Amino acid sequence: MIKRNLLVMGLAILLSACGFQLRGTGTNQLTITELNVSARNAYGDTVRQLRQVLENSGVKLTANAPYKLILTNEKETQRAATYSGNGGTVEYQLTNVVSYEVRGQNNLPLLNDRVEAQKVVMEDGSNIAGANQESLLIRKEMRRDLIQQLVMRLEQLTPAKLEKLQELADAKAKAEADAIEAARKAQEETPQQSPLELQNQ
């Protein structure tokens, strides 16, 4: 028994030394300490669970945060992959996609991206109720996977990266504003013909 425990401890130390980490036990820290999190489906399971994970990670969720994370769209699809016929087993591919946007100062979009999770499930035609229950459990697991992916994406947003994204967004907004102003001035400087002049031509 002691030998087995020592072996397990030795393997754990060896794996951790190689950089191996169990899923969900990473030591990466979110550098974003305050965040405004919202979603098109404001009361959906995904945004609710994401808020909970972020709060547990020490992120303060507030409407006055300098950065906003917006879940702009969430889509669940299901398609048959194989079919055995005669009410037998059907293989389905489930896909969950969450599109999101990060906004910074002046509500400018800093980045748009998406996370995706896929699973293949077997549905027994003779046990529809059990298959539906399994499908619901798998969807929950996929949602947890999507939330983990979102948190990992947020972990990559260091202050330096956010500052660079903000600079790019500011430059783009200024270029667009300058173009609108230039078009307005050009229109003002263009001589306008009266309706009488147009009729005489």
N, C-alpha and C positions, 0 to 999 in steps of 0.2 A: 504494500500500500504506500509506504514511504517512498519507495523507488519510483512508483508510478507518479506520485505527486511531484517529485523532483524532476522527472522527465517532462511533465507538462509545464512546469515552471521554466525549465531550461528552453523548451521550444518557444514559449511565449517571449522570453527575453531575446532569443535569436531572431524571431520574426519581427519584433519591434525594432531591433537594431538594423534590420534590413529595410525599415520604413513601411512595413506592412501594418495596416490598420483595419480593424473590423468595420464593416459598413455602419455609418451613423456614429462612430466614435472618434471622428477626426478632431484634431486639436486646433485646426484653423479657427481664427477668431474674426468676427465681423468688425471691420473698421468703421462701418456706419453705425453710429451710436443712437441716432434718431432717424425715424423714417415714417412717412405718411403712406399707409397701405390702403388701397381701395381696389374695387373690382366692379365690372359691369353688373355682375350678379353679386350684389353687396352682401347678401346673406347666404351665399353658397358655402358648401363644405370646404372647398379649396382655400378660399381667402380666410375663412374662420380658423382653419387648422394652421395656415401659414402664419397668421398673427400670433397664434399660441406658441409656435416654434420660435418665432423671432423674440417674443417677450421672454421665453425661457432662456434664450441666448443672451439676454441683457440688453436688447434693443428697445429703446423707448419709442412707442408708437404714438405719434401726435400729429394733429393737423398742421401744426406750425413747423414741422421738420423741414430742413433745407432740401431734402430729396423726397421724391414721391415714387412709389412703385405701384403701377396700375396694371391689374390683370385685365387686358382689353378684350380677350375672348377665350372661351374654354369650349372645346369640342370633343365629344365622344362618338366614335364610330365603331361599327361592327360589320365584318364581312365574312362570309363562309369561305374557308380555305379548302376544305375537302368535304365530300359527302359520300357516305357508304350506301345509302338507299335503304328501302324497306324499313323505315323508321329506326335505322341503326344509329351509329355514332356520327356526329357532325363536328368538324374541327373549325373553330371560329378564331379570327384574329381581332383582338380588341385594341383600339388605339385611342389614347387620350392626348390631346395637344392643348397647351396653355400658352397663349401669346401674351407678352407683357411689354411694358414701356417704363423706362426710368426718366423722370423729369427733374430738372435742377432749378437754378435761380431763374426768376421771371417766367416760371412754368415752361421753360424751353425743353423740348425732348432731347435727351442725351443719347439714348439708344433704344432700339426696338429689337426684340428677339423672341424666341419661343423655346419651350422645352416639350419633350415628347416621351411617352412611355407606351410600350407595346407588349402584349401577352397573347399567347395562343392557348385556347381552352378547348377541351373536349366536352361535347354535350351529348348525353345519352338520351336518345329519343324515347326510351321507356321510362325515364325519370326526369321529366321536365321541371318539376318543382325543385328537386335537388340541384339540377343544373342551373336554374335561375338563382338559387341561393349562393352557389359557388361563384357565379358570374358577379354577383354583388360584392362578395368578399375580395375577388380579384380586382374589381374596380377600386375598392378601398386601398388595396395594396399599391395599385398604380398611382393613386392620388398621393400616397405617402412618398412614392418615388419621385413624382413631379415636384413636390414640395422640397424634397432633399436637393433636387437639381437646382431649383430656384435659389435656395440658401447658398449652395456652392457657387452659383453665379454671383451672388451678392458678396461672397467672401473675396472674389477676385477684384471687386471694385475698391481699390486702394484710394486714399486721398489724392495721390498724384494722378491716377487714371481719371478720377472724377473731375479733377481740375482741368485736365487736358480736354475731356469731353465737353466741359462747360465752355472752354475757350473756343472750341470748334462750333458749338451751338451759338455762342454770341456772335462769332464772325459770320455765320450763315444768316442769322437774323438781321445783322447790320447790312449785309449785302442785299438781302431781299428788300429791306426798308429803303436803301439807297436807290434800288432799281425802280421801286414804286414812285419815289419822289422825283426821279429823273423823268419817268414817263408822264407824271403830272405836269412838270415844268414844260416839257416838250409840247404837251397838248395846249397849255396856256399860251405858248409862243406861236402856235400855228394860227394864221389868220382865218377867222371864221367868216364864211360868205352868208349873206342874208338870204332869206327865201326869195326875195324879189330878184336878186342877182342870179340865183339859180334858174328862175323861170325865164329870164331874158336870154340865157345861154342857149 
